[in-house]
């Protein structure tokens, strides 16, 4: 925290901001046996708590008897919900109006402010400085969490209520832009998905169709396994020494977090030395390769490596697929990322408690194969939609960066707002 306290502000702890009529507690201990899919009382979980927004993702319920017997804390619209576990730990959102009676699990802290602005407080909790303090106060070996008492003692800079409300108003206006931009992206993603499904089942300009093991497809198409359509299916390894051998520059080393459906994300990419790269010849990446995540939570995520990509390599969690000339790499990427390709991938889960794909399963993935000319045309259609998505995503990232800067300036008092 800055050593300079802005005029009119004060240093407070979270608990200092709460009056006696405020609620600050953990959620409830609710086990699986205490839940009822047919119940009408919804149980919110960590998956519902986004970083500044309510995600509304989980689908757990309790009946009235369970809710009453466990003496559940009934949530209210406007409550600030704080995730006491990652990822990231300490993320907070404001509960919107929902139809059900609501409770939440013990790993979510409930904060019901009355003397401070809820949105301002949520923004402070989500700020970089406060997040760092939460991480410093968290503990645990296998499951890191922040205790409610520790959370309540964290210090923050607190402006007067009118200034809190003005700051909240400014940040809310930016949030509205972010939300509307995200809606544009969602609509374009839906269009892309529908277009992909259409192109992969009906093709372009076909009038005759046939039944196949993949469903109805154009009569001229053939279904083939990937093993006959690729010259390489394989992954790399983690270099000896693990992350300790990563460098700030050198040969790009692609990990699963870098592989996304809309391209390679290299913001946090690792690098390895020329020597290590030379010792991993079997997993060198070439422009035009298709990369597929084969383990972990991102299993099935895939992308096509740009043709102008520099030298690179992959670890054991990323599979390189190098198609033959009769299979256009972008068409393969479209198929693998479609509902049809993803369904095959998910049915191939292996590895016991950890999801995973082996190379034989990948080689057995079935693909409908149009003419190379039709593959290229279909890919151009999907590419044009992706270009629009990328343009809007760029606007979203710019607005998110603006909000981050505003939070740093406004929540620390570096820039003061005028209160009428």
N, C-alpha and C positions, 0 to 999 in steps of 0.2 A: 504494500500500500504506500502511496506517495506520502512523504513526510509533511507535505504542505496541504493543509486542510482549507478548501475554498471558503471564502467568507460566507457565513450563514449556514455552512454545513457542519456536520459533526461526525465523529467516529462512533459507530454503534456496532454491536453484535446483532446477529439475527434475532436473538431472544429479546434484546432491548427494544426492538421495533414492534413487539407484540404486546398488546394490552391484555388484561386479564380475561376479556371476553373472546380473545382469539384462540384458535385451536392450532396446536403444533404437536403432532403425534405421528407414530408409525402406523402403517396399515395393519391388517389383522393376519394372524396365523390361520390360513385356510388351506387345508390339505385336500388332496384329490377326493377323499371320501366325504368331504364336506361340500362337494359341488354337485350340481344337478343340471344336466343339459336342458331339462325342461323347465328350469326355474325362470323367474322373471327378474331376479335381482342380479345385476351384472357385476362381475369381479374383474376389475382392471388389473393389468399386469405390467411388468417392465416393458414389454413390447409396445404398449400403448403410449409410452412416454418418449416423445421426440425431443430434439434439441431446440426448444422454443415453440414447439407445436404439438398438439395432441394428435397422435397417429391413428388411434381408433382401429387397432389391428387385432387384438385378442378376441376370443369368443368363449368366455367362461361365465357360468351362471350358478346361482344358488337359489334354493327355494326359500319361502318365508320362514320356515322353521329353522333352517340352517342359519339364516341371516340373524334371527333373533337369538338363537342359542349361543352363537359365537360373539354376541354383543358387538356386532360390526359397527364401525364408525361410518355413518352415512355421509357420503361426499356431497358437496354442494357446488353449483355452478360458480366459477370464479376461484375455486381452491387452487393453490399453487402446489403441483405435485412434483416431487423431487426424487429421481432415481438414485438409490443409495448404492447401486452396483453398476458396473460398466455394461455396455460401452456407448458413450463415455460416462464415467461415474459423475454424478452431480447434475446431469442434464435435467432441465425443468421445463414444465409447460403449465398452461392455465387450463383447467377443466371447462369445456364448453357445456352448453345445455344438452343433456341427453334424456331420452324418454324413460329409461329404467331407473329404479332405485340402485344406487351405486356404492360399492365398497372397493377396497384395494388391498393388495398383498403387503406383507410386512416389509418388503424391501423397497417400498415407496413411502417417503415421508409426506405428510399432509400439512400444509401451512395455509391457514385461513386468516389473512391479514384484514384488519379493519381500520387501522390508523395510518396505513401506508398504501400507496397505489400498487395493486397486484401486478400489473404489467411491468412497472418499473422494477419491482422486487424480482420478478422472474428474469428480467433482462440482466440485472446485476448477477444473479446466480449463474446465468449462462455466460457471463463475461469471462474473458481469458484469465484475468487476475483472480477472480473468485474460484474459477475452476482449478487453478493451480493450488490454491489453499485447500480445497476439498481433497485433491490428490495427496497433498502433504499430510492431511489428517486421517486419511483412509488407512486401513490395515487389513491383514489377512494374507494367507499364503496361497491357497488354491482359489479362493474367491474373495477378491478385494471388495470392501464396502466401507462406507462412512457411517459412523454411529450418529444417531439423532442428537445426542448431547454434544458431540464434537461439532456437528453441523451448526447447532444453535450458538456456539461460542465464536464462530468465525466473524472477524471484524470486516466492516465495510464503511464506505463513505455515504452518508445519508443527507440529502438536501431536504429543505422544507417541502411539505406536501404539494403546494402549488407548483414547485419546480419539478417534483417527481412526475406530476400529471402532464406537464408540458413536455418533458423528456419522453414520457410514454407515448404521447400523441405523435411526436416526430417519428419515433421508431415504429409505431403502429402503421403510419402512412407508408413507410418503406416496406413493412411486412405485406401490406396490401398489394404493392407492386410485385413483390416476390411471389405471392400466392397467385396472382393473375397470370404471371409469366409461367409459373409451374403448370397452371391449367392449360395454357397453350401447348406446352410440351406434352402433357398427358394426352391431349386431343391428337396431336401429331403422332404420338407413340401408338395410339389406338388405330389411327389410319394406317400406319406402317404395318402393324400386326395384321389388320384385315387384308391389306394389299398382299402381304406375303402369303397368307393362307390362300388367297384367290389364285395367285400366280403358281403356287406349288401344287394345286389340285386341278386347276382348269387350264393353266398355261395361257398362251397368247394366241387367240384366233382359232382355237380348236372347236370342232363340231362333233367329233366322234370320240367316245370314251370307253374305257374298259374297267373291269374290276381287277384289283391287284391286292397283294398282301398289305399294301399301304392305303387301300381304299380306292375310290374312283379316280383315275388319272387319264389323260389323253391317250388315245389308242397307239400313237406312235412312240410313246415313252417306254422305257424299260427300267425295271427296278434292279439295282445291283448293290452288292455289299461293298463297303468302303475298301475292303482289302484289294479288290481288283481295280480300284480307281485311284490308288495312291502309291507313291514310290517310297514313302516313309511314314511310319506311325511310331513315335517314340518320345520319351521325355529325358530330362537331364538329371542332375544330382545337385545336392547342396555341397559346395566345395568343402574340403577338409578345413576345419576351423570355423565353419559356419559364418555367422554375420561378422565375426572378428576380422575376416579377410576382405570385407566389403570396402570399397574406396569411394572417394568423392568424384572420381572421374575414371575413365578407362573404357572397358567393354561393357555395354549395357547388359545387365543380368535380370531377366524378366521373371517375376514371381506371380503367383495367382492374383495378388491384389492389383497388378498392373493390367490384367486382361479383363476387358469389359465388352459388353455387346456392341457398344457404339465406338469402340476403338481402344487403342493402347493408352492407358493413363500413366504417364511417366513422371508425375510430380514428385513421387517418393521412390523413384527407381534406384536400385542398387547398381554398383559397378564392380567389376572384377578386373584383375590384371591380365595383360596379354598372355602371361605364362599360364595362368589358370585356364583361360579361354582356350589356349592351344592344347591343353590336356583334356578338353571336353569337346573334341571334334564331333562326336556323335550327336550333340545337342546344339550345334550352331544353328542360328536362325537365319533364314534367307528371306528377302523380300518376296511376298506372295504366299508365304506359308500361312496356314490356318492354325491358330493356337486355341487349345481347349483345356480348360481347368478340369482336372480329373480327381481331385480330392477336396475334402472340406466343405464348408458352407457355400462356397461359390462354384461347386461342381456344375459343369455344363455351360458355364459362361465361356464365350468364345469370341474371337475376332480374327480379321485378316490382317496380316502384317503388310504395311505399305510397301510398294515396290522400291521406293527410295530409302528404305530403312538401312541404317548403318549396321556394322557388325553387332551381333548380339548372341546371347545364350539363354537357356532356360533352366529352372530347377526341376526337381522331381514331381512337382505338383502341376506342371504345365506340359501338355502333350503337343508335339509338333506333328501336323498332318500336312503332307506335301502331295497335292493332287496331280494326277497325270493330265496330259493336254486335253483330253476329252471331257474333263470336269473343271469348269471354271471356278477358280478359288472363291470368288465372291458368291457364286451360287451355292457352293458348299457351305460357306458361312451363313447364308440365309437359311438353308435347310436345317443346319445344326441349331440355330437360334430360334427356329419356328416352334410352334406347339408340337408339330409332328416329330421333329428331331429331338426336342427336349423330352418328349414322352418316352422315346426309345432310350435316351440316356438315363433317365430316372428309373427305368425298369432294369437297368444293368447295375444297380448299386451293389457294391461289394465292400469287403474290408471289415466285417463285424460291426463294432460300435462306431466306426468312422466310415462315412460314405467314401466310395472310391470306384474308379473304373480301371480295368486292366486293358492292356493293348489288344488282346484278342476280342474283347467286347467292343472296343472302338472299331476294330476292323470289320466286325460283323454288322455295324450299323447299316441299315438299308436306305438307299437313296434313289429317288426317281430321276432318271437322266434324260432330259430333252436334248435336242441338238445343241451344239455349242453356241450357235447363233441365238437360239431362244434363251439359253442360260444368260448370255450377255445382255440381251434386251431386258429380261426380267430383273437382272441385277441393276441395270441403269434406272429402272423405275423405282426400285427400293432405295437406291443411292440418292435419288433426287429428294425423296422424303427425308432421308437422314441428313442431307445438307440443310434443309429447313430446320430440323430438330437441333442441329449443332449451332445454327445461327441464334436460335432462341435460347439455347443453353448458355451461349456466350453472354447474352444480355442478362440472364439469370445470375451468372457468376459475377458480373460487374456490379449488379445490384446487391448481391450478398457481400461483396467486398466493401461497398459503400456503407452497408449497415454495420459491418465490423468496425470500420473507421469511426462511424458515428458513435457506436457504443463506447469505444475507447475514449473519445473526446467528451461525450456528454455524461457518461457515468462516473467519470473521474473529476469533472468540473473543469477540465482543461478548456473546454468551450462552454460558456454559460448561456443559458436560454433566457429570453425576456418573457416575464410573466405579466400579463395585462391585469 
